[in-house]
Amino acid sequence: MAKKFPIHPAHPERVCWGCDKYCPAGSLQCGNGSGRTQHPAEVLGDDWYLHGDWGLDVPEENPAGVSGKR
């Protein structure tokens, strides 16, 4: 079973995101190219999961536009 893909990892620059191994950037094991694959947040910004069909189960942060402020 594949690991759950993190939406907002704490330090995405420390990990290669090219496969399900999530190797440390300094010791790549899968041979998925010569360098580290960046996390989508590094390339597209923190709201990367809202744009496009990524196939992730992401809970809505603000369901139905309901505001928590009164």
MARLUMVEX-214211 format. One record per residue (C-alpha): residue in one letter; y, x, z. Coordinates in steps of 0.05 Angstrom, whole numbers, padded with zeros to 5 digits, always signed. Each point is the difference from the previous one (the first is absolute). Layout:
! residues N
AYXZ
...
! end
This chain:
! residues 70
M+00000+00000+00000
A+00069+00026-00018
K+00051+00014+00054
K+00057-00049+00007
F+00061+00026-00037
P+00059+00009+00047
I+00065-00035-00020
H+00047+00045+00041
P-00035+00064+00021
A+00037+00043+00051
H-00001+00065-00040
P-00022-00015-00072
E+00018+00070-00022
R-00056+00029+00043
V-00056-00037-00038
C-00026-00003-00071
W-00006-00073-00021
G-00042+00012-00063
C-00066-00027+00026
D-00031-00032+00062
K-00009+00067+00036
Y+00075+00006+00018
C-00006+00076+00006
P+00054+00041+00034
A+00049+00027-00051
G-00022+00071+00014
S-00075-00010-00011
L-00014-00046-00059
Q-00075-00014-00007
C-00009-00048-00058
G+00027+00042-00057
N+00045-00057-00021
G+00047+00046-00038
S+00034+00063+00024
G+00050-00032+00048
R+00009-00054+00051
T+00007-00072-00024
Q+00061-00032+00032
H-00001-00066+00039
P+00035-00057-00038
A+00054-00002+00054
E+00019+00071-00017
V+00010-00018-00073
L+00023-00072+00001
G+00032-00009+00068
D-00019-00036+00065
D-00005-00068-00034
W-00050+00025-00052
Y-00053-00052+00018
L+00046-00058-00016
H+00007+00020-00073
G-00061-00007-00045
D-00070-00024+00012
W-00032+00053+00044
G-00058-00044+00024
L+00015+00013+00073
D-00005-00049+00058
V+00071+00006+00027
P+00022-00050+00052
E+00067-00032-00014
E+00053+00029+00046
N+00043-00063-00007
P-00045-00058-00020
A+00034-00058-00037
G+00069+00031+00011
V+00001-00020+00074
S+00052+00039+00039
G-00016+00024+00070
K+00074+00000+00019
R+00033-00060+00034
! end
